[in-house]
Amino acid sequence: MRRNTPPSQAPNAHRQPRAARIATSKSLSQFTKICTVGPAHRLSAIATTLVCLTLLAPVIHAQEQSQSSASSGQWLLNYGRAHGLAITDPQPDDAKFILIWIDAALQLSPNLSEAHRWRSDLLFRLNKKEEAIHCLAAYCKREPQDIPALMALLEVQLADKQKLEDRVALCQSFLKRPNLTIDAQGNIHLRLATMFKNRGDDDEAMRHAQMTLDSPSNRFAAQLLLAQLQNDADEEYPPRIQVDFMLKEVALDPISPQPAWRLADYLKQIGLYDHAITWLQIASDTQSQSATGQTASPQLLTEIAEVQLLRGEFTKAIAQSQQVLTVASRFTPASFVIIQAAQKLGRTELANDEINKLTARFREVEAHPNTASAQTCLDIARFHLDIQPDPQRAVRYATLAAEKEPRNPSIKQRLGQAYEAAGLHREAADILKSAKPLDNKSAVALAKAQQALGDSDGAIQTLKQVAARFLAEDRGELNQSLQSLGQPVPAENDFSAAEQLLSQFDRFPLEFAKKPLNFIDFDATLDKTTHELGTSLTATITLTNYSNHPIILGVNRMLNPQINVSLVADSRMGLHLNNYLTIELMGDAVLQPGESRSITRSLTTAAGRIFLNAQPQHRIDLNARFILDPVFGANGAIVSRFQSIAPLMVKFMRLPVDATPDGLSRIRDNLRASDEAARVRALETVVVLILERLDSMLRKPHTYHALSIDAEKLTADALTMLRDPSPHIRARTLSALTRLPLSQPTIQAAAPLISDSHWLVRLLAVEFFAKKQGLLFLPVLERLAEDPHPIVARLATLYRDQARELKRTTHK
């Protein structure tokens, strides 16, 4: 709303009827009297008088003004976001408060799509499912490019459908949406395939799974489903299929060591030791390159030593294991490798030395066995199976381990081996049958148990099934057991198809994990290089794929398209910061070759005000710090998941405020400017200057030189904004005054706004007095809970209920 004349001459845009003005005048007169009473009763009396002011609301509401500008909607959304960021342990009541600010934002700006998305999330948290789904649907209609949100909508709507026909019809309706990406289509077809598989309609399931294969991010899951459909006997997949699946898993998430480690472990199990070493090294390198500060784990390094032991590289295995023990001196599996390799080399002294160390260590545990971890119990059981045979102790500690981790397959196999070594054939057979896939030792133990129980055919079948997974040279005990049962040694297994897949694997994902910036461009720019107090600061973030390969986006995928943004005055990387904002690049789960994706967001919504408003009379050089794919590092600082992606620092300058008499005069002029944005900037500047002055009065010595300003006079200037003709400005002023100490003049100036003609102003008045007066404001809240505007009534009700509970517990 434009205003070209001084406030004293301007027509009052929210002028009240005469009766209301007289009533208000009387109430303010009562305020004047209240301000002269003793401090012990002053605020209580003020709160009581405010009740009288709320009674004027029905009269004044008749003069309700038209809604403020759409900018109020964005401001209220930012206000709610700031409240959410300030909460460290959110409760349902917190969501109710934040929801009020989002609803208020949408009342002023119905097309604020970001508010619809956040609103749906809060409603889900409050178990208001139907309303949440409606809100999410509205958001997806406004933002069709946000594919994760669309899939979330499908997920929650499917949960309400009981009949398969209804679920299928819903998926088909989503498939008809315009401009649906290939990846989104694949996601829906995969859901359909799973539905039909669960119903037993394998043909229809296979048809939809085949239609998913064009979707890069869903292809692996579709192929896995197809393999399940084609393998009705539920037998173990042949090595070619196993390796194919595991390689695809590596390609989806190459920065995590686990997929490569799982592949290496499988290759070790089937005897492809050369390939196993390669993938163990890849897993180790990936783990060492992690930005979370990890080094290669003792487990992973020891597994390399175990493969070296299996390959007959005994000296290498000893050296590798000793290296592990230098950083993890009590890591028992490494000691096992040293003992076994030393025994193979005839180095009895080295083997006995490790045996003695383990014996002494295990004696300590045996004094209090129930307090030992499952892994320690498993280590002791293994020691009494493989190093110093003692079947009874092996059973005891394997049983303890199984009690602590009953689903651990490794523990099951050790327990089965211990049972068989102790002659408990039935127990051994029962547990080993449930512990598939079996390793060599467990297969031999199960076959012995079966043979002892009179099931020679079962023993032969067990040995042949396990032998089919190994190279001939790694079947020593298996072959001997088969021959003892009168069976020929199985022919050499053909792993050439699996080895071919390993040799043909496209290493692009692994190269991407090492140096992603060789393939993507990550850029961020600010809308301006200088920042003025009270203005917004906006950033545009862009991610471009300039490789020849698609990049799969998402959590636990090649790249998580999230960006952590902080405003910092210090460019050092290791800072622990709470003033960060997380921004997600919306779109499909695949960033295609040559594709760019951008988003523009305000950064002043983050808790960066501490930097933007610091030392207002000085120029401050700041940085906007952008971190792609953020995680918490080893020291708690936020870093990129990729060690090679450094934070992107964009410099800008926060301009100083001119606090000279002439400068203050210009600020006061801007408080009366015709442009609302100029008035908001001036108001923010005034409040920051007041806070600076109050802070400097408390600090001895002063931390920096600043011109002294008259805080009381500037506060009086700020209070004039409570009479501004714009409801947006009046509301902003109440919000700004919340940051200042409560004073009698502030109460006198703010009290009439409880009965303001505009609901937005009344909403902020409730917020202001509830925060500043607490329990003293309860009588007023009782009346405000009946405000004719539902959003105002909701906020007053929430604060009223809080105050009632506080009063009840205080009286107790």
C-alpha positions in Angstrom: 0.0 0.0 0.0 1.5 3.3 -1.1 1.8 6.2 1.3 3.2 9.5 0.1 2.4 11.7 3.1 3.8 11.5 6.7 1.9 9.3 9.1 0.4 12.3 11.0 -1.2 13.5 7.8 -2.0 10.2 6.1 -5.6 8.8 6.2 -5.7 5.9 8.6 -6.4 2.9 6.4 -7.5 0.8 9.4 -9.4 3.6 11.1 -12.0 2.3 13.7 -15.6 3.4 14.2 -16.0 6.2 16.7 -17.5 4.0 19.4 -14.5 1.6 19.1 -12.0 4.5 19.2 -13.6 5.8 22.4 -13.5 2.3 24.0 -9.9 1.9 22.9 -9.0 5.2 24.3 -10.4 4.3 27.6 -8.5 1.0 27.7 -5.3 2.7 26.8 -5.9 5.2 29.6 -6.2 2.2 31.9 -2.8 1.1 30.6 -1.3 4.4 31.6 -2.5 3.9 35.1 -1.2 0.4 35.2 2.2 1.5 34.2 2.4 3.6 37.3 1.7 0.7 39.8 4.3 -1.3 41.5 6.3 -3.9 39.5 5.0 -6.8 41.4 1.5 -6.3 40.1 2.1 -4.4 36.9 2.2 -7.1 34.3 -0.7 -9.1 35.9 -2.9 -6.0 35.7 -1.8 -5.4 32.1 -2.8 -8.9 31.2 -6.2 -8.4 32.8 -6.8 -5.1 31.0 -5.9 -6.8 27.7 -9.0 -9.0 28.1 -11.1 -5.8 27.8 -9.4 -5.0 24.5 -10.3 -8.3 23.0 -14.0 -7.6 23.6 -13.7 -4.9 21.0 -12.9 -7.5 18.3 -16.5 -8.1 17.0 -16.9 -4.3 16.4 -13.5 -3.8 14.8 -13.7 -6.9 12.6 -16.4 -5.3 10.7 -13.7 -3.1 9.2 -11.5 -6.0 8.1 -9.1 -4.9 5.4 -8.3 -6.8 2.2 -5.5 -9.3 2.4 -1.9 -8.2 2.4 0.5 -8.8 -0.4 1.5 -12.3 -1.5 4.9 -11.6 0.1 3.3 -12.1 3.5 2.7 -15.8 2.6 6.4 -16.4 1.9 7.4 -14.5 5.0 5.0 -16.6 7.2 6.3 -19.8 5.6 9.9 -18.7 6.5 8.7 -17.8 10.0 7.3 -21.3 10.5 10.5 -22.9 9.0 12.7 -20.9 11.4 10.5 -22.2 14.3 11.0 -25.8 13.0 14.7 -25.4 12.7 15.0 -24.1 16.3 13.4 -27.3 17.7 15.9 -30.0 18.6 13.4 -32.6 19.9 10.2 -32.1 17.9 6.9 -33.2 19.5 3.4 -33.4 18.0 2.6 -30.1 19.6 5.5 -28.5 17.8 4.0 -29.6 14.5 0.7 -28.0 15.4 2.4 -24.7 15.9 4.3 -24.9 12.7 1.2 -25.9 10.8 -0.5 -22.7 11.9 2.1 -20.6 10.2 1.9 -22.7 7.0 -1.9 -22.4 7.0 -1.6 -18.7 7.4 0.9 -18.6 4.6 -1.4 -20.5 2.3 -4.3 -18.2 3.2 -2.4 -15.3 1.9 -0.6 -17.1 -1.0 -2.6 -20.2 -2.0 -0.2 -21.1 -4.8 2.8 -21.3 -2.5 3.7 -24.9 -3.6 6.5 -25.3 -1.1 4.0 -24.7 1.7 1.7 -27.5 0.4 4.6 -30.0 0.5 5.6 -29.1 4.0 2.0 -29.0 5.2 1.4 -32.6 4.0 4.4 -33.8 5.9 3.3 -32.1 9.1 -0.2 -33.5 8.8 1.2 -37.0 8.4 3.1 -36.5 11.6 -0.1 -35.5 13.3 -1.9 -38.6 12.0 -4.3 -36.5 9.9 -3.9 -38.9 7.0 -6.8 -37.9 4.7 -6.0 -34.2 4.9 -2.3 -34.9 4.4 -3.0 -37.0 1.3 -5.2 -34.2 -0.1 -2.5 -31.7 0.5 0.2 -33.9 -1.0 -2.0 -34.4 -4.1 -2.4 -30.6 -4.4 1.4 -30.2 -4.2 2.0 -32.9 -6.9 -0.4 -31.1 -9.2 1.5 -27.8 -8.8 5.0 -29.5 -8.9 4.7 -32.4 -11.3 8.5 -32.6 -11.7 8.9 -33.7 -8.0 8.9 -37.4 -8.8 9.7 -38.5 -5.2 6.7 -36.6 -3.9 4.5 -38.2 -6.6 5.7 -41.7 -5.6 5.1 -40.9 -2.0 1.5 -39.9 -2.9 1.1 -43.2 -4.7 2.4 -45.1 -1.7 0.0 -43.6 0.8 -2.9 -43.9 -1.5 -2.1 -47.6 -2.2 -2.1 -48.2 1.5 -5.8 -47.3 1.7 -6.7 -49.8 -1.1 -7.6 -53.3 0.2 -8.5 -55.0 -3.1 -5.9 -55.8 -5.7 -8.2 -54.5 -8.4 -8.4 -51.1 -6.7 -4.6 -51.0 -6.2 -4.0 -51.9 -9.9 -6.5 -49.3 -11.0 -4.8 -46.6 -9.0 -1.4 -47.5 -10.4 -2.9 -47.5 -13.9 -4.3 -44.0 -13.3 -0.9 -42.7 -12.2 0.6 -44.2 -15.4 -1.7 -42.0 -17.4 -0.4 -38.8 -15.9 1.1 -36.5 -18.5 4.9 -36.0 -18.8 5.6 -39.0 -16.5 9.3 -39.8 -16.6 10.6 -43.2 -17.6 11.9 -43.8 -14.1 8.6 -42.9 -12.5 6.8 -45.3 -15.0 9.3 -48.0 -14.0 8.6 -47.4 -10.4 4.9 -47.9 -10.9 5.4 -51.0 -13.2 7.6 -52.5 -10.5 4.8 -52.0 -7.9 2.4 -53.7 -10.3 4.8 -56.6 -10.8 5.1 -57.1 -7.1 1.3 -57.1 -6.6 0.7 -59.7 -9.3 3.6 -61.9 -8.0 2.1 -61.8 -4.5 -1.3 -62.9 -5.9 0.4 -65.7 -7.8 -0.2 -64.3 -11.3 3.4 -64.8 -12.5 2.7 -64.1 -16.2 1.3 -60.6 -15.4 4.1 -60.0 -12.9 6.7 -60.9 -15.5 5.1 -58.6 -18.0 5.3 -55.6 -15.7 8.8 -56.5 -14.5 9.9 -56.5 -18.2 8.4 -53.0 -18.6 10.5 -51.8 -15.7 13.8 -52.7 -17.3 14.0 -49.4 -19.1 14.1 -47.6 -15.8 17.8 -47.1 -14.6 17.0 -46.7 -10.9 14.5 -49.6 -10.8 16.2 -52.0 -13.3 18.1 -53.9 -10.6 15.0 -54.6 -8.5 13.1 -55.6 -11.6 15.8 -58.1 -12.7 15.9 -59.5 -9.2 12.1 -60.0 -9.3 12.3 -61.6 -12.7 14.9 -64.0 -11.4 12.7 -65.0 -8.5 9.8 -65.6 -10.9 11.9 -67.8 -13.1 13.3 -69.7 -10.2 10.3 -71.4 -8.7 12.2 -74.0 -6.8 13.7 -71.2 -4.6 17.1 -72.7 -5.1 20.3 -70.7 -4.9 20.9 -68.7 -8.1 23.8 -69.9 -10.3 27.0 -67.8 -10.0 26.4 -65.9 -13.2 23.1 -64.5 -11.9 24.5 -63.9 -8.4 27.5 -62.0 -9.7 25.2 -60.0 -12.1 23.0 -58.9 -9.3 25.9 -57.9 -7.1 27.6 -55.9 -9.8 24.4 -54.0 -10.4 24.2 -53.3 -6.7 27.7 -51.9 -6.8 26.8 -49.7 -9.8 23.8 -48.2 -7.9 25.8 -47.3 -4.8 29.5 -47.3 -5.6 30.5 -44.9 -2.8 29.4 -47.4 -0.1 31.9 -50.2 0.6 29.2 -52.8 1.5 28.1 -53.8 -2.0 31.7 -54.4 -3.2 32.4 -56.2 0.0 29.4 -58.5 -0.4 30.5 -59.3 -3.9 34.0 -60.1 -2.7 32.7 -62.3 0.0 30.6 -64.3 -2.5 33.6 -64.6 -4.8 35.7 -65.9 -1.9 33.0 -68.5 -1.0 33.0 -70.0 -4.6 36.8 -70.0 -4.8 37.4 -67.1 -7.3 40.1 -65.8 -5.1 41.8 -63.5 -7.6 38.6 -61.6 -8.2 37.8 -61.7 -4.5 41.1 -59.9 -3.7 40.3 -57.3 -6.4 36.9 -56.5 -5.0 38.1 -56.6 -1.4 40.6 -53.9 -2.3 37.9 -51.8 -4.0 35.8 -52.1 -0.9 38.9 -51.1 1.3 39.7 -48.2 -1.0 36.1 -47.0 -0.9 36.0 -47.2 2.9 39.3 -45.3 3.2 38.1 -42.6 0.9 34.9 -42.1 2.9 34.4 -38.5 4.0 33.2 -39.7 7.3 36.8 -40.2 8.4 36.8 -44.0 8.4 39.7 -46.1 7.6 39.5 -49.6 6.2 38.0 -51.7 8.9 39.9 -54.6 10.6 37.2 -57.0 9.4 37.8 -56.0 5.7 41.6 -56.0 6.0 41.5 -59.4 7.7 39.3 -60.8 5.0 42.0 -59.9 2.5 44.5 -61.9 4.7 42.0 -64.8 4.7 41.9 -64.9 0.9 45.7 -64.7 0.8 45.8 -67.7 3.2 43.4 -69.6 0.9 45.6 -68.8 -2.1 48.6 -70.2 -0.3 50.2 -66.8 0.1 51.1 -67.5 3.7 53.8 -64.9 4.2 51.5 -62.2 2.7 48.6 -63.3 5.0 50.8 -63.0 8.1 52.1 -59.6 7.1 48.5 -58.4 6.3 47.2 -59.7 9.7 50.1 -58.2 11.7 49.2 -54.9 10.1 45.7 -55.3 11.3 46.9 -56.0 14.8 48.9 -52.8 14.9 45.7 -50.8 14.9 43.3 -53.4 16.5 45.5 -55.4 18.8 42.7 -57.6 20.1 41.0 -58.4 16.7 40.9 -62.2 17.1 40.2 -63.2 13.4 43.6 -61.7 12.4 45.3 -63.8 15.1 43.6 -66.9 13.6 45.1 -66.1 10.2 48.6 -65.7 11.7 48.3 -69.0 13.5 47.1 -71.0 10.5 49.6 -69.4 8.1 52.5 -69.8 10.5 51.6 -73.5 11.0 51.6 -73.9 7.2 55.1 -72.4 7.0 56.4 -74.4 10.0 56.8 -71.2 12.1 55.8 -72.9 15.3 57.1 -70.2 17.6 55.0 -67.5 15.9 51.9 -69.7 15.9 52.3 -70.7 19.6 52.9 -67.1 20.6 49.5 -66.1 19.1 47.8 -69.1 20.6 49.1 -68.2 24.1 47.9 -64.6 23.7 44.4 -65.9 22.7 44.3 -68.5 25.5 45.1 -65.8 28.2 42.5 -63.4 26.7 39.8 -66.1 26.6 40.5 -67.0 30.2 39.5 -63.5 31.2 36.2 -63.9 29.3 35.5 -67.3 30.8 35.4 -65.7 34.2 32.3 -63.7 33.1 31.0 -65.4 29.9 27.5 -63.9 30.0 28.9 -60.4 29.7 30.9 -61.2 26.5 29.6 -60.0 23.1 28.3 -62.4 20.5 31.4 -61.9 18.4 33.7 -62.7 21.3 31.7 -65.9 22.1 31.9 -66.9 18.4 35.7 -66.3 18.4 36.1 -68.6 21.4 34.0 -71.3 19.7 36.0 -71.0 16.6 39.2 -71.2 18.6 38.1 -74.5 20.2 37.0 -75.9 16.8 40.0 -74.9 14.5 43.0 -74.1 16.8 42.8 -76.1 20.0 39.9 -78.6 19.6 37.6 -78.8 22.6 34.1 -79.6 21.3 32.3 -79.1 24.7 33.7 -75.6 25.0 33.0 -74.9 21.4 29.3 -75.9 21.9 29.1 -73.8 25.1 30.3 -70.6 23.5 28.6 -71.0 20.1 25.4 -71.5 22.1 26.0 -68.3 24.0 26.7 -66.5 20.7 23.4 -67.8 19.2 21.4 -66.7 22.2 22.7 -63.2 21.7 22.3 -63.1 17.9 19.9 -66.0 17.0 19.6 -64.9 13.3 23.3 -64.7 12.6 24.1 -67.3 9.9 27.8 -67.5 10.7 27.0 -68.3 14.4 24.5 -70.9 13.3 27.1 -72.6 11.1 29.7 -72.6 13.9 27.1 -74.0 16.4 26.3 -76.8 13.9 30.0 -77.6 13.5 30.4 -77.7 17.3 27.4 -80.0 17.8 28.8 -82.4 15.2 32.3 -82.3 16.7 30.7 -83.1 20.1 28.7 -86.0 18.6 25.3 -84.3 18.8 24.3 -85.4 15.3 20.5 -84.5 15.5 21.2 -81.0 16.9 23.9 -80.5 14.2 21.6 -81.6 11.4 18.7 -79.5 12.6 20.6 -76.2 12.8 22.8 -76.6 9.7 19.7 -77.3 7.5 18.5 -73.8 8.5 21.9 -72.1 8.0 22.2 -72.0 4.2 24.2 -71.2 2.1 26.7 -73.6 3.8 30.5 -73.2 3.6 32.8 -76.2 3.1 33.2 -77.0 6.8 29.5 -76.7 7.5 28.6 -78.9 4.5 31.0 -81.6 5.7 29.6 -81.4 9.2 26.0 -81.6 8.0 26.9 -84.6 5.8 28.5 -86.4 8.7 25.5 -85.8 10.9 23.1 -87.0 8.2 25.2 -90.1 7.6 25.4 -90.8 11.4 21.6 -90.5 11.5 21.3 -93.1 8.7 20.5 -90.6 5.8 23.4 -91.4 3.4 21.4 -90.1 0.4 20.8 -86.8 2.2 24.6 -86.6 3.0 25.5 -87.2 -0.7 23.0 -84.5 -1.8 24.3 -82.0 0.7 27.9 -82.5 -0.5 27.0 -82.4 -4.2 25.0 -79.2 -3.8 27.8 -77.4 -2.0 30.5 -78.8 -4.3 28.7 -77.4 -7.3 29.5 -73.9 -6.0 33.3 -74.3 -5.7 36.3 -74.7 -8.0 37.7 -78.3 -7.9 40.9 -77.3 -6.0 38.8 -75.8 -3.2 36.8 -78.9 -2.5 39.3 -80.9 -0.5 37.1 -82.0 2.4 34.0 -82.2 0.2 35.7 -84.5 -2.3 37.1 -86.7 0.5 33.6 -87.0 2.1 32.0 -87.9 -1.3 34.6 -90.5 -2.0 34.1 -92.0 1.5 30.5 -92.4 0.5 31.4 -94.2 -2.7 30.7 -91.1 -4.9 33.0 -89.9 -7.7 34.6 -86.5 -7.5 32.3 -83.9 -9.3 33.5 -82.4 -12.6 35.1 -79.0 -12.6 32.6 -76.2 -12.2 32.4 -73.7 -15.0 32.5 -70.1 -13.7 33.5 -68.6 -17.0 30.2 -66.7 -17.4 30.5 -65.1 -14.0 34.2 -64.2 -14.7 33.2 -62.7 -18.0 30.7 -60.5 -16.3 33.4 -59.4 -13.8 35.8 -58.6 -16.6 33.2 -56.7 -18.7 31.8 -54.6 -15.7 31.6 -50.9 -16.7 33.8 -49.3 -14.1 32.2 -45.8 -14.6 30.4 -46.0 -11.2 33.7 -46.8 -9.5 35.4 -44.0 -11.2 32.5 -41.7 -10.4 32.9 -42.6 -6.7 36.6 -41.7 -6.7 36.3 -38.4 -8.6 32.7 -37.3 -9.2 33.7 -33.8 -10.2 35.3 -35.4 -13.3 31.7 -36.1 -14.5 29.4 -33.6 -12.9 29.4 -29.8 -12.4 28.1 -28.5 -9.1 27.6 -24.7 -9.0 25.9 -22.2 -6.8 25.4 -18.4 -7.3 23.9 -15.7 -5.2 21.5 -13.1 -6.5 23.8 -10.4 -5.3 27.3 -9.9 -4.0 26.3 -7.4 -1.3 23.7 -7.9 1.3 21.7 -5.2 3.1 20.0 -5.7 6.4 16.4 -6.6 6.1 16.7 -7.9 2.5 16.5 -11.4 1.2 19.5 -13.5 0.1 18.7 -15.9 -2.7 20.9 -18.7 -4.2 20.6 -20.7 -7.4 22.1 -24.2 -7.3 22.8 -26.1 -10.4 23.9 -29.7 -11.0 24.9 -30.9 -14.5 25.9 -34.3 -15.7 28.4 -33.9 -18.5 29.4 -37.5 -18.7 28.2 -40.1 -21.2 26.5 -42.1 -18.5 23.3 -41.6 -16.5 23.8 -40.9 -12.8 21.4 -42.5 -10.4 20.2 -40.0 -7.8 18.8 -40.7 -4.3 19.8 -41.9 -0.8 22.3 -44.8 -1.1 22.6 -44.2 -4.8 25.4 -42.8 -6.9 24.6 -39.3 -5.7 22.2 -37.9 -3.2 20.8 -34.6 -4.7 20.7 -32.8 -1.4 22.7 -29.6 -0.6 23.6 -28.3 2.8 23.8 -24.5 2.9 25.3 -22.5 5.7 26.2 -18.9 6.1 29.6 -18.5 7.7 31.9 -15.7 8.6 34.9 -18.1 8.7 35.9 -20.2 5.7 37.5 -23.0 7.7 36.0 -26.3 6.9 35.9 -28.1 10.3 33.3 -25.8 11.9 30.4 -27.3 13.8 27.4 -25.4 12.6 23.7 -25.4 13.4 22.7 -22.6 11.1 22.3 -24.8 8.0 19.5 -25.3 5.5 19.0 -28.5 3.5 17.8 -28.0 -0.1 16.9 -30.9 -2.4 17.1 -30.8 -6.2 13.7 -32.0 -7.3 13.2 -34.2 -10.3 13.6 -37.7 -11.6 15.8 -40.3 -10.0 18.2 -40.3 -13.0 20.3 -37.4 -14.2 20.8 -38.1 -17.8 23.9 -37.3 -19.8 24.0 -33.5 -20.6 21.1 -32.8 -18.2 21.1 -29.8 -15.8 18.9 -29.4 -12.8 18.6 -26.1 -10.9 16.7 -24.7 -7.9 16.4 -21.2 -6.5 15.9 -20.8 -2.7 16.1 -18.0 -0.2 18.9 -18.5 2.3 17.7 -16.0 4.8 15.2 -18.6 6.0 18.1 -20.6 7.6 19.2 -19.7 11.1 22.0 -17.6 9.6 20.6 -14.4 11.1 23.4 -14.5 13.7 25.9 -13.8 10.9 23.8 -11.6 8.7 22.9 -9.3 11.6 26.1 -9.3 13.6 28.0 -6.1 14.2 25.6 -4.1 12.0 27.8 -0.9 11.9 30.7 -2.8 10.4 31.1 -4.4 7.0 31.3 -8.1 7.3 32.7 -10.5 4.7 30.7 -13.7 4.7 30.5 -17.0 2.8 27.6 -19.0 1.7 28.8 -22.6 2.0 27.3 -25.3 -0.2 27.9 -29.0 0.5 26.7 -31.6 -2.0 25.5 -35.0 -0.7 26.0 -34.0 3.0 26.8 -36.4 5.8 28.2 -36.0 9.4 32.0 -36.4 9.3 34.1 -38.0 11.9 34.3 -34.9 14.1 30.6 -34.1 13.9 31.1 -31.5 11.2 28.9 -31.7 8.0 30.9 -32.7 5.0 30.2 -34.2 1.6 29.9 -38.0 1.4 32.6 -37.8 -1.3 36.0 -36.9 0.1 36.9 -35.3 -3.2 34.0 -32.8 -3.2 35.0 -29.8 -1.2 32.5 -27.3 0.1 31.6 -24.7 -2.5 32.2 -21.2 -0.9 30.5 -18.2 -2.4 31.7 -14.9 -1.0 29.4 -11.9 -0.4 29.5 -8.8 1.7 27.1 -7.7 4.4 27.0 -3.9 4.1 27.4 -1.7 7.2 24.6 0.4 8.6 25.2 4.1 8.7 24.4 4.9 12.4 25.5 8.6 12.1 22.8 11.2 12.8 22.3 11.6 9.0 22.2 7.8 8.5 19.6 7.4 11.3 17.5 10.2 9.8 17.5 8.3 6.5 16.4 5.1 8.3 13.6 7.0 10.0 12.5 8.4 6.6 12.4 4.8 5.2 10.1 3.8 8.0 7.6 6.1 6.3 8.5 5.2 2.7 5.8 4.4 0.2 7.4 1.1 -0.6 6.6 -1.7 1.9 9.9 -3.5 1.2 11.8 -0.3 2.2 9.8 -0.1 5.4 10.6 -3.7 6.3 14.3 -3.1 5.7 14.2 0.0 7.8 12.3 -1.8 10.6 14.8 -4.7 10.6 17.7 -2.3 10.7 16.2 -0.4 13.7 15.7 -3.6 15.6 19.2 -4.9 14.9 20.7 -1.5 16.0 18.8 -1.7 19.2 19.9 -5.2 19.9 23.5 -4.2 19.2 23.2 -1.3 21.6 21.7 -3.5 24.4 24.4 -6.1 23.8 27.2 -3.6 23.9 26.0 -2.3 27.2 26.4 -5.7 28.7 29.9 -6.4 27.3 33.0 -5.1 29.1 35.3 -4.4 27.4 33.5 -3.7 24.1 34.3 -6.2 21.4 34.3 -3.7 18.5 33.8 0.1 18.0 30.3 1.3 17.2 28.6 4.6 17.3 26.4 5.0 20.3 22.7 5.2 19.5 19.7 6.1 21.5 17.9 2.7 22.0 14.8 4.2 23.6 14.3 6.7 20.7 14.8 4.0 18.1 12.4 1.7 20.0 9.8 4.5 19.9 10.5 4.8 16.1 9.8 1.1 15.7 6.6 1.3 17.7 5.2 3.8 15.2 5.2 0.9 12.7 2.5 -0.7 14.8 0.2 2.0 13.4 1.3 1.4 9.8 -1.7 1.2 7.3 -0.3 -2.1 5.9 -1.4 -5.2 8.0 1.8 -6.9 6.7 4.0 -4.2 8.2 2.0 -4.2 11.5 2.5 -8.0 11.7 6.2 -7.8 10.8 6.6 -5.2 13.5 5.1 -7.4 16.1 7.4 -10.2 15.1 10.5 -8.0 15.2 9.5 -6.6 18.6 9.5 -10.1 20.0 13.3 -10.0 19.8 13.4 -6.9 22.1 12.9 -6.7 25.8 9.3 -6.0 26.9 8.7 -2.5 28.0 5.7 -0.4 29.1 5.6 1.7 25.9 5.8 -1.5 23.9 2.8 -3.0 25.7 0.8 0.2 25.3 1.5 0.4 21.6 1.0 -3.3 20.9 -2.1 -4.0 23.0 -4.6 -2.5 20.5 -3.4 -4.9 17.8 -5.0 -7.8 19.7 -8.2 -6.4 18.3 -6.8 -5.4 14.9 -9.0 -5.3 11.9 -6.8 -7.9 10.1 -6.5 -11.5 11.2 -2.8 -11.6 10.3 -2.0 -8.8 12.8 -4.1 -10.4 15.5 -2.2 -13.7 14.8 1.1 -12.0 15.4 -0.3 -10.2 18.4 -1.2 -13.5 20.0 2.3 -14.8 19.2 3.9 -11.6 20.7 2.1 -11.5 24.0 2.0 -15.2 24.5 5.8 -15.3 24.2 6.5 -12.1 26.1 4.0 -12.5 29.0 3.5 -16.3 29.4 1.1 -17.2 32.2 0.1 -13.5 32.7 -1.5 -13.6 29.2 -3.7 -16.6 30.0 -6.9 -14.6 30.8 -6.6 -13.0 27.4 -5.9 -16.3 25.6 -9.2 -17.7 27.1 -11.0 -15.0 25.1 -8.8 -15.1 22.0 -9.5 -18.8 21.6 -12.9 -17.7 20.3 -11.5 -15.3 17.7 -13.7 -15.3 14.5 -10.8 -16.2 12.4 -10.0 -19.9 12.7 -6.2 -19.6 12.4 -6.0 -16.9 15.1 -8.3 -19.0 17.3 -6.1 -22.1 16.8 -2.9 -20.3 17.8 -4.6 -18.8 20.9 -6.0 -22.2 21.8 -2.5 -23.8 21.6 -0.9 -21.2 23.8 -3.9 -21.3 26.2 -3.6 -25.0 26.6 0.1 -24.7 27.2 -0.4 -22.0 29.8 -3.2 -24.0 31.6 -0.9 -27.0 31.8 2.0 -24.8 33.1 -0.3 -23.2 35.7 -1.5 -26.7 36.8 2.0 -28.1 37.2 3.2 -24.9 38.9 0.4 -25.0 41.5 1.3 -28.7 42.2 
